[in-house]
């Protein structure tokens, strides 16, 4: 996942890239391989691999993918304790070496790890955010496109809430070529797609056996970084800190957010159905329960 997002960032020429890993030789080898792809693909980004946190000094954006990946039968929450230890260590180094950076978390369980990174870093909440709702929406859009046999780019899907079993696919905001999905598919089929979206990551883990998804997650992370570094102000569903909006307080959760050069510049409030609001509340309760297991107030 880390290497794939680095490749996408390099290809978009969003800046120079440093890959940091505790495994000696792995980041150096991958960085050199990526660098050598530049003349073919046509990018000029400098790419360096390192085992030293000092090489992230003064970075603009730090993307955190460090942590254990799921194995078949594991939930994202099963990773909580170990990945909390890893996230704490990584964030302490970011705080020391890149104090003006924006942190983009990818490590699972995503919403709690993003909350933990915010607490450990002491950064303004707008400079710490998590990648996941965009990925979940992409999965939902792909499943809809497969079902209707339409271009995936014609599907606009939205998923909010936690990056877990209680994620909230927002059917009321999902369209195909501008048409509401409810006018194109029966409820039973939509419910099947919603359930497959919730289990999208687990489905891939079951196939891979020894790893988890990385092509779609890296695409989502790179897209978010692009909006930030280019100050595009694009509204992208992200795991963001909320303290009142949507009736939610003191947690990171997936919501529509405008991303620009300062990070999360605005949480965008949209109209939700009563059922969607209730599902979002249940999602928030699950995140808060996880937060209490590993984050000191």
FIMARVEX-626962 format. One record per residue (C-alpha): x, y, z; residue in one letter. Coordinates in steps of 0.25 Angstrom, whole numbers. Example, Ala and Ser with C-alpha at 12.3 -4.5 7.8 and 13.67 -1.06 7.14 Angstrom:
BEGIN
49_-18_31_a
55_-4_29_s
END
This chain:
BEGIN
0_0_0_x
11_10_4_x
19_7_-9_x
7_8_-18_x
2_21_-12_x
17_26_-14_x
17_22_-28_x
3_29_-31_x
8_42_-24_x
21_42_-33_x
13_39_-46_x
4_51_-42_x
17_59_-40_x
11_65_-27_x
25_66_-21_x
38_58_-17_x
35_45_-9_x
42_38_2_x
38_24_6_x
41_20_20_x
41_6_26_x
47_-1_37_x
51_-13_28_x
65_-10_23_x
67_-10_8_x
52_-11_4_x
49_4_3_x
62_7_-4_x
60_-4_-14_x
45_0_-17_x
49_15_-18_x
60_12_-28_x
51_3_-36_x
41_14_-36_x
51_25_-40_x
55_16_-52_x
41_16_-57_x
41_31_-58_x
48_32_-72_x
38_22_-77_x
25_28_-71_x
30_42_-72_x
31_48_-58_x
43_55_-51_x
40_53_-37_x
51_50_-28_x
49_37_-20_x
57_32_-8_x
56_20_1_x
61_21_15_x
60_14_29_x
62_27_36_x
51_36_41_x
60_48_39_x
58_47_24_x
43_52_26_x
48_65_31_x
40_77_27_x
30_69_19_x
18_75_14_x
9_63_15_x
12_50_22_x
4_38_18_x
4_27_29_x
1_13_24_x
10_6_35_x
3_-5_42_x
-2_-19_41_x
-11_-23_30_x
-23_-32_31_x
-23_-47_29_x
-35_-55_25_x
-45_-55_37_x
-40_-43_43_x
-48_-30_45_x
-41_-16_44_x
-44_-15_59_x
-35_-27_62_x
-23_-19_58_x
-26_-9_69_x
-16_-11_79_x
-3_-14_71_x
-6_-3_61_x
-9_7_72_x
6_5_77_x
11_6_63_x
3_19_60_x
8_25_73_x
22_23_70_x
21_28_56_x
13_40_60_x
23_44_70_x
34_45_60_x
25_53_50_x
22_63_61_x
37_64_64_x
42_64_49_x
31_70_41_x
23_79_51_x
16_87_39_x
12_75_31_x
-2_70_28_x
-4_55_33_x
-12_46_24_x
-15_33_32_x
-18_20_24_x
-15_10_36_x
-27_2_41_x
-36_3_49_x
-35_16_41_x
-44_25_49_x
-38_22_63_x
-24_22_57_x
-27_36_51_x
-32_41_65_x
-20_35_72_x
-10_42_62_x
-18_55_65_x
-16_53_80_x
-2_49_79_x
3_60_69_x
-4_72_76_x
-7_77_62_x
-19_85_58_x
-30_75_55_x
-31_81_40_x
-17_76_38_x
-20_61_42_x
-29_53_33_x
-32_39_29_x
-34_32_16_x
-46_22_15_x
-59_28_11_x
-54_31_-3_x
-49_17_-4_x
-63_11_1_x
-70_20_-9_x
-61_15_-20_x
-64_1_-17_x
-79_4_-17_x
-78_11_-30_x
-71_0_-36_x
-81_-10_-32_x
-92_-2_-37_x
-85_0_-51_x
-83_-15_-51_x
-98_-18_-49_x
-103_-7_-59_x
-92_-9_-69_x
-89_6_-69_x
-76_13_-69_x
-71_14_-54_x
-68_29_-57_x
-83_31_-58_x
-86_26_-44_x
-86_36_-33_x
-86_29_-19_x
-85_33_-5_x
-81_26_7_x
-80_32_21_x
-78_27_35_x
-67_18_40_x
-58_10_31_x
-63_-3_36_x
-76_-12_37_x
-84_0_41_x
-81_9_30_x
-92_16_24_x
-94_16_9_x
-103_28_5_x
-112_22_-5_x
-120_36_-5_x
-108_43_-11_x
-104_32_-21_x
-106_34_-35_x
-103_29_-49_x
-102_39_-60_x
-110_48_-51_x
-121_39_-48_x
-124_34_-34_x
-120_19_-32_x
-133_16_-26_x
-140_19_-40_x
-130_9_-47_x
-129_-3_-38_x
-139_-10_-29_x
-137_-9_-14_x
-133_-23_-12_x
-122_-21_-22_x
-117_-8_-16_x
-117_-15_-2_x
-108_-26_-8_x
-98_-15_-13_x
-99_-8_0_x
-95_-21_7_x
-84_-24_-3_x
-78_-10_-1_x
-78_-12_14_x
-70_-25_12_x
-62_-20_0_x
-48_-20_8_x
-51_-34_14_x
-55_-40_0_x
-41_-36_-5_x
-34_-41_7_x
-41_-54_6_x
-35_-55_-8_x
-21_-50_-5_x
-20_-59_8_x
-7_-51_12_x
-10_-37_10_x
-21_-26_8_x
-25_-17_-4_x
-15_-6_-9_x
-18_-2_-23_x
-32_5_-19_x
-27_10_-6_x
-15_16_-12_x
-23_23_-23_x
-32_29_-12_x
-20_34_-4_x
-13_40_-16_x
-26_47_-20_x
-27_53_-6_x
-12_58_-6_x
-14_64_-20_x
-26_72_-15_x
-18_77_-3_x
-5_80_-10_x
-12_87_-22_x
-22_94_-13_x
-33_89_-21_x
-44_91_-10_x
-50_78_-15_x
-61_72_-6_x
-56_58_-3_x
-62_49_7_x
-51_47_18_x
-49_43_32_x
-49_57_39_x
-51_62_53_x
-65_66_56_x
-69_74_69_x
-84_78_66_x
-86_76_51_x
-97_65_48_x
-100_64_63_x
-86_57_66_x
-76_61_76_x
-61_58_78_x
-57_48_68_x
-52_45_54_x
-62_39_45_x
-65_39_30_x
-72_52_25_x
-72_60_13_x
-60_70_14_x
-54_81_5_x
-39_78_4_x
-29_89_1_x
-15_94_5_x
-18_95_20_x
-24_81_20_x
-39_80_24_x
-44_94_21_x
-59_91_23_x
-68_80_27_x
-80_80_17_x
-93_77_22_x
-103_70_13_x
-117_65_14_x
-118_51_20_x
-131_42_21_x
-135_39_36_x
-130_24_34_x
-116_30_29_x
-115_39_41_x
-118_28_50_x
-108_19_44_x
-98_30_44_x
-100_31_59_x
-98_16_61_x
-85_17_53_x
-80_28_62_x
-84_20_75_x
-75_9_70_x
-63_18_67_x
-64_25_81_x
-64_11_87_x
-51_8_80_x
-45_21_83_x
-47_19_98_x
-39_6_97_x
-26_12_92_x
-27_28_94_x
-25_35_107_x
-33_47_108_x
END
